[in-house]
Amino acid sequence: MTKHTAYIALGSNLGNKEANIRQALRLLAEQGVEIEQVSTLIATEPYGVLDQPGFCNGACKVRTELEPLELLRLLLATEKSMGRVRLRHWGERNIDLDLIFYEDVIMDTQELRLPHPDMQNRDFVLVPMAELAPELVHPVLQKTMAELKEELFQHD
């Protein structure tokens, strides 16, 4: 089987945030996802819905035999197994696993959009991604993670 490279954004703002992220990575590894690299975990402000605790965020580079939809479903199943409850859009969560990139796949279905459609506007995704893969080129925007991060912080 061919191994594919993907990038996953990691987040938590309930309970022991760092432990939640580490547990999610362990669970993914137990399901056969090779965790190749994990960014520094950073403290970030909430995005979208501001009346909630701050987040711990990061990103990881993985290798997997799973196809994009299979990987997405594994991420969602992992969140569910950890007790994630979706009370409100962009609301509190003990774990959040977002598929950001899967190789250079560009996909737009009801279930999955790749690359993640709003990642270039989110410092909590771009900072870890620029650390992990500064030269990785966004297949739609045709800019590197380092360039996207620099552009985002010029607008702040």
N, C-alpha and C positions, 0 to 999 in steps of 0.2 A: 504494500500500500504506500502511496505517496504521502509524504508529510507536507503540510501546508503551514505557512507562517501567518499568525494573526496577532492582533493587538487588542487588549481588553482594558477598559478603564475600570478602576476599582474605587469604591466609595462606601463610607459608612458614617452615620451621625447619631447612632443610638448605641447605648451599652459601651463595651470596651471596643472602640472603633478599630484600633490596630489589630487586636485579637480577632475581630470579625473578618477582617481582610485576610489575615494569615490562615484562618480556618477555611475560608472560601478557596484559597490557593491550594490547601491540602486536599480539599474535596475534589477539586478539578484534577489534581495530580492522580488521585485514587481512581478517577474515571479515565485515565490514560492520556490526559492532556499534559504534554511536557512543558513545564514552566521554565523557559530559558533564561529570563531576565526579569527582575522586578525593579521598578523605579524607587527612588526615595519616596516615602509617604509624607505628605504635606498637609498642614492644617489650612482649610479654606473656608470662606464664607458661603452661606447658602446661596443657591442660584434659583431664580424664578420665584420661589416661595421663601420669603425672608424671615418669617416668624417661626423659626425652628433652630435647633442647635447647629453649631458649626460642624464641618465635615473633616474627615481624614480621607485624602484621596491619593491615588497613585495610578500606575498603569503597569501592565506586564506584556512581555513578548512570549508567545507560546508557539509550540509546534504540535500539530494535530492531524490525524487522518480523517477527522470529521469534515463533512461539507459545511458550508456557511450556515444553512438552516439547522443542521444537526448541532452545530456548536452553539448557536443561539438558544436552542431548546435545552441544551445541557446547562447553559448559564442560568436560564430561567428556573430550571429544576433545582439547581444548586441554591439559588436565592430562596426558593420555596422550602427546600429541606432545612434551611437555616432559620426558617420562621418569618421570612419577609412578608409583611402585610402592606398592600397598596391602599392607603387610606385616602390620599389625595395626590393629584398629579404634581410631580416634583417635590413631594412631601418627605417627611421623615422616613428613614429606612435603616435597618440594621446592616443591610448589605445591598450593594448595587453593582452589578456586573454588566457593562455595556460593551458590545462588540464594536470596535472602532474601525479596524481594518481587517480584511482577510485577503492576503496577497494584494493584487491590484484589482480585485473584483469590484465592479460597479454594478449595483443591484438596487432595484426599487420595486419592492412588492409590498403588499399590505402587512406582511409579517416582518420583513427585514429590509432596511435601507443601508446600503454600503457605498462608500464609507459613511460613518455615522453623520447624519445630515447637519448637525449643529456643532460638531466638535471644534471647528475653527473659531468659534465665539466663546469657548469655555477655557478659562485659564487653568482650571483644575484638571483638564484633559491635556492641554497643550504643554504645560510645564513638565509633567511627567513624560509625555511623548517626546518632547525635545531633548530630554535627558536620555531616554532609551535609544532613540533613533533620530538624531538631529538631521540626518541627510535623507530620511525617508520622504519620498515625494507623494503628496496627496494626488491620487489618480484623476481627480476631477479638476481641482484648483491648480494643479501643476506647480505647487510650491512645496518646499521642504518644511518639516516640522519646525525647524529653527526660524525660517522665514515667517511662517504663520504666527509663531509665538511673538516674534519681534513686532509684527504688524498689529497684533492684538494689544500689546502694551504701549504702542504709539498712540492708540485711540483712547486709552484710559486717562 
